[in-house]
């Protein structure tokens, strides 16, 4: 099943520059205070996807005012729930290394079980109705930082990912060196009024390897993806918000497409994926 873009970058008003990143309103620099939980639930779909519905959840807790942990996951379904997948399960942590007025800098880390558990109807000749295994594991380290005021927030991030078919396989086997990717992104928030705010974000994910993991001889050149998002949020109060968003993706691929499932013609250069994603989010701090 095609992966849904199950994340949005949407935000609402903040009462002051110092306070803006600590209100649960979708702010890209939000962190829960010590002793506070938060939950952000995302329901999404796509106009050109054979997996029409997806649900994602991010649940976190502030251990200290400058240190928080989180668990993220998502599921997608197809054919009126005859088929569905548990796409990933990610454990993450955020440390606020710099909190100087309007300036914020965070160190980020995560471990992700990816590839999913796939449930499907009985098919003659297949061994199992439930493919009960994860297909890849990803380690993430990185940083994000930005400037936040009562009127706007701008935040940038840089993440390095390492993925492999086993959690602790570090270039052990020739031809199974894993996949190394670099993620760069910028998110922006602008307050329209006390209840409404707009956000836009762009993100680039580039493949750093020259050869496809697990497929010796499958060359990679300039493999990457651009994603763009736009959202509108309604602030219910300082601890709850709801928002809607749309997103789109542009891919680039040059090299051997065998084993990657990349659409024919994608190796010719940058091209937009068909259709766009859309959804709604609900966030609460408690």
C-alpha positions as CSV (number, residue, x, y, z in Angstrom):
1,X,0.0,0.0,0.0
2,X,1.1,3.5,-0.8
3,X,2.3,5.4,2.3
4,X,0.0,8.2,3.3
5,X,1.6,11.5,4.3
6,X,0.3,11.2,7.9
7,X,1.7,14.4,9.3
8,X,0.8,18.0,9.1
9,X,2.4,21.3,10.2
10,X,-0.5,23.5,11.6
11,X,-0.6,26.0,14.4
12,X,-2.6,28.7,16.2
13,X,-2.2,31.9,18.2
14,X,0.3,32.3,21.1
15,X,0.1,34.9,23.8
16,X,3.7,35.8,24.0
17,X,7.1,35.1,22.4
18,X,8.3,33.1,25.5
19,X,5.0,31.2,25.9
20,X,4.3,30.4,22.3
21,X,6.1,27.1,22.0
22,X,4.5,25.7,25.2
23,X,0.8,25.9,24.2
24,X,-0.7,22.7,22.6
25,X,-1.7,24.4,19.3
26,X,0.4,22.7,16.6
27,X,3.3,25.1,17.1
28,X,6.4,23.4,15.5
29,X,8.5,24.2,18.6
30,X,5.9,22.9,21.1
31,X,7.1,20.9,24.1
32,X,5.0,19.7,27.1
33,X,5.9,21.1,30.5
34,X,7.1,18.8,33.2
35,X,4.3,16.4,34.4
36,X,2.1,17.1,31.3
37,X,0.9,14.6,28.8
38,X,-0.1,15.5,25.2
39,X,-1.9,13.7,22.4
40,X,-2.2,14.6,18.8
41,X,-4.5,12.4,16.7
42,X,-4.5,12.6,12.9
43,X,-7.1,11.3,10.5
44,X,-6.1,11.5,6.8
45,X,-6.8,10.4,3.3
46,X,-5.5,10.9,-0.3
47,X,-7.2,11.7,-3.5
48,X,-5.2,9.1,-5.6
49,X,-4.4,6.4,-3.0
50,X,-5.6,2.9,-2.9
51,X,-5.4,3.1,0.9
52,X,-8.2,5.6,1.4
53,X,-8.0,6.2,5.1
54,X,-5.2,6.5,7.7
55,X,-5.0,7.3,11.4
56,X,-1.9,8.4,13.3
57,X,-1.3,9.2,17.0
58,X,1.5,11.0,18.7
59,X,1.5,10.6,22.5
60,X,4.1,12.2,24.7
61,X,5.1,13.2,28.3
62,X,7.2,16.0,29.7
63,X,9.7,14.5,32.2
64,X,11.3,17.9,32.7
65,X,10.5,21.3,31.2
66,X,13.3,20.7,28.8
67,X,13.1,17.0,28.2
68,X,10.1,15.0,26.8
69,X,9.5,11.5,25.4
70,X,6.9,10.4,22.8
71,X,5.4,7.4,21.1
72,X,4.1,7.7,17.5
73,X,2.2,5.2,15.4
74,X,-0.1,5.0,12.4
75,X,-2.5,2.6,10.7
76,X,-3.9,2.6,7.2
77,X,-6.9,0.7,5.7
78,X,-8.1,-0.4,2.3
79,X,-11.2,-2.0,0.9
80,X,-13.6,-1.2,3.7
81,X,-11.2,-2.5,6.4
82,X,-10.8,-5.9,4.6
83,X,-7.1,-5.0,4.5
84,X,-5.2,-2.8,6.9
85,X,-1.7,-2.2,8.0
86,X,0.0,-1.1,11.2
87,X,2.6,1.1,9.5
88,X,5.1,2.0,12.2
89,X,5.8,2.3,15.9
90,X,8.3,5.0,16.9
91,X,9.8,5.9,20.3
92,X,11.4,9.3,20.5
93,X,12.9,11.9,22.9
94,X,13.4,15.7,22.7
95,X,15.9,17.7,24.7
96,X,15.7,21.5,24.7
97,X,19.3,22.4,24.6
98,X,18.7,26.2,24.2
99,X,15.7,28.2,25.5
100,X,16.7,31.8,25.3
101,X,13.6,33.9,25.1
102,X,12.2,33.6,21.6
103,X,15.1,31.3,20.4
104,X,14.7,27.6,20.8
105,X,17.0,24.7,19.9
106,X,16.2,21.0,20.4
107,X,18.2,17.8,20.1
108,X,16.1,14.9,18.7
109,X,16.4,11.1,18.7
110,X,14.1,8.2,17.8
111,X,13.9,4.5,17.1
112,X,11.3,3.3,14.6
113,X,9.8,-0.1,13.8
114,X,8.8,0.4,10.2
115,X,7.3,-1.5,7.3
116,X,4.3,-2.6,9.3
117,X,2.1,-5.5,10.2
118,X,-0.2,-6.2,7.2
119,X,-3.6,-7.9,7.6
120,X,-5.4,-9.1,4.6
121,X,-8.1,-11.7,3.6
122,X,-7.2,-15.3,3.0
123,X,-5.6,-15.9,-0.4
124,X,-5.2,-19.4,-1.8
125,X,-1.5,-20.4,-1.7
126,X,-0.4,-17.9,0.9
127,X,1.0,-19.1,4.1
128,X,-0.5,-16.6,6.5
129,X,-3.5,-14.3,6.8
130,X,-1.4,-12.1,9.1
131,X,2.1,-11.1,7.9
132,X,3.3,-10.5,11.5
133,X,6.7,-9.0,11.1
134,X,8.3,-5.5,10.8
135,X,10.4,-5.1,7.6
136,X,12.8,-2.3,8.6
137,X,14.1,-0.5,11.6
138,X,15.3,3.1,11.7
139,X,17.5,5.1,14.0
140,X,17.2,8.9,13.9
141,X,19.3,11.7,15.4
142,X,19.0,15.4,14.6
143,X,18.2,18.9,15.7
144,X,15.6,21.5,15.2
145,X,15.6,25.2,16.1
146,X,13.8,28.4,15.5
147,X,12.4,31.7,16.6
148,X,8.9,32.1,18.0
149,X,6.8,35.2,18.8
150,X,3.1,36.0,19.5
151,X,2.7,36.7,15.7
152,X,4.8,34.1,14.0
153,X,7.1,31.1,14.4
154,X,9.9,29.9,12.0
155,X,11.6,26.6,12.7
156,X,14.2,24.5,10.8
157,X,15.2,20.9,11.3
158,X,17.9,18.5,10.1
159,X,17.6,14.7,10.7
160,X,19.9,11.8,9.9
161,X,18.2,8.3,9.5
162,X,19.8,4.9,9.3
163,X,17.4,2.0,8.3
164,X,18.1,-1.7,7.9
165,X,16.2,-5.1,8.1
166,X,17.5,-5.7,11.6
167,X,17.6,-3.3,14.5
168,X,21.4,-3.6,15.2
169,X,22.8,-4.4,11.8
170,X,25.7,-1.9,11.1
171,X,27.0,-2.5,7.6
172,X,27.6,-6.1,8.6
173,X,27.0,-7.7,5.2
174,X,28.1,-6.6,1.8
175,X,25.1,-5.6,-0.2
176,X,23.0,-5.1,3.0
177,X,24.6,-1.8,4.1
178,X,21.3,-0.3,5.1
179,X,19.7,3.0,3.9
180,X,21.1,6.4,5.0
181,X,18.8,9.4,4.5
182,X,19.0,13.1,5.3
183,X,15.9,15.1,6.1
184,X,15.9,18.9,5.9
185,X,12.8,21.0,6.6
186,X,11.4,24.4,7.4
187,X,8.1,25.1,9.1
188,X,6.4,28.4,9.4
189,X,3.4,29.7,11.5
190,X,1.5,32.9,11.1
191,X,-1.3,34.1,13.5
192,X,-4.4,35.6,11.9
193,X,-6.3,36.2,15.1
194,X,-6.8,34.8,18.6
195,X,-8.6,31.7,17.2
196,X,-7.1,31.1,13.7
197,X,-3.7,30.6,12.4
198,X,-2.0,29.4,9.2
199,X,1.1,27.3,8.7
200,X,3.2,26.1,5.7
201,X,6.0,23.7,5.7
202,X,8.5,22.1,3.2
203,X,10.7,19.0,3.8
204,X,13.3,17.3,1.7
205,X,14.4,13.6,2.2
206,X,17.4,12.6,0.3
207,X,19.0,9.1,-0.1
208,X,22.7,9.3,0.7
209,X,23.7,5.9,-0.6
210,X,24.9,5.0,-4.1
211,X,23.6,1.5,-4.1
212,X,20.3,0.0,-3.1
213,X,20.2,-1.8,0.3
214,X,19.9,-5.6,-0.1
215,X,20.3,-5.3,-3.9
216,X,23.9,-5.3,-5.1
217,X,24.3,-3.6,-8.4
218,X,21.1,-1.5,-8.1
219,X,22.6,2.0,-8.4
220,X,21.1,5.1,-6.9
221,X,21.6,8.6,-8.2
222,X,19.9,11.7,-6.8
223,X,17.1,9.8,-5.1
224,X,14.9,12.1,-3.0
225,X,11.5,13.5,-2.1
226,X,10.1,17.0,-1.5
227,X,6.9,17.4,0.6
228,X,4.8,20.5,1.0
229,X,2.1,21.1,3.6
230,X,-0.4,23.8,4.4
231,X,-2.9,24.0,7.2
232,X,-5.5,26.1,9.1
233,X,-6.0,25.6,12.9
234,X,-8.8,26.6,15.2
235,X,-7.7,27.1,18.8
236,X,-10.4,25.8,21.2
237,X,-8.4,27.0,24.2
238,X,-4.9,26.9,25.5
239,X,-5.0,23.1,25.9
240,X,-6.9,21.9,22.8
241,X,-6.9,22.6,19.1
242,X,-8.4,21.2,15.9
243,X,-7.1,21.8,12.4
244,X,-7.3,20.8,8.7
245,X,-4.5,20.4,6.2
246,X,-3.5,19.4,2.7
247,X,-0.1,18.1,1.5
248,X,1.6,17.1,-1.7
249,X,4.8,15.2,-2.8
250,X,7.3,15.5,-5.5
251,X,9.8,12.7,-6.2
252,X,13.2,12.4,-8.0
253,X,14.9,9.2,-9.0
254,X,17.7,8.3,-11.2
255,X,19.2,4.8,-11.4
256,X,18.0,1.2,-11.3
257,X,14.3,1.2,-10.3
258,X,14.2,-2.6,-9.8
259,X,13.0,-3.5,-6.3
260,X,11.9,0.0,-5.4
261,X,8.5,0.1,-7.0
262,X,9.1,3.6,-8.4
263,X,6.6,4.6,-11.1
264,X,7.9,4.4,-14.7
265,X,9.3,7.7,-15.8
266,X,10.3,8.8,-12.3
267,X,14.0,8.4,-13.1
268,X,13.8,11.2,-15.6
269,X,13.8,13.9,-13.0
270,X,11.5,15.7,-10.6
271,X,7.8,15.0,-10.9
272,X,4.7,15.5,-8.7
273,X,2.9,12.5,-7.4
274,X,-0.7,12.2,-8.5
275,X,-3.3,13.8,-6.2
276,X,-2.8,15.2,-2.8
277,X,-3.3,14.3,0.9
278,X,-5.7,15.9,3.3
279,X,-6.9,15.4,6.8
280,X,-7.8,16.7,10.2
281,X,-5.9,16.8,13.5
282,X,-6.9,17.1,17.2
283,X,-4.4,18.0,19.9
284,X,-4.7,18.2,23.7
285,X,-2.3,18.9,26.6
286,X,-3.3,17.5,30.0
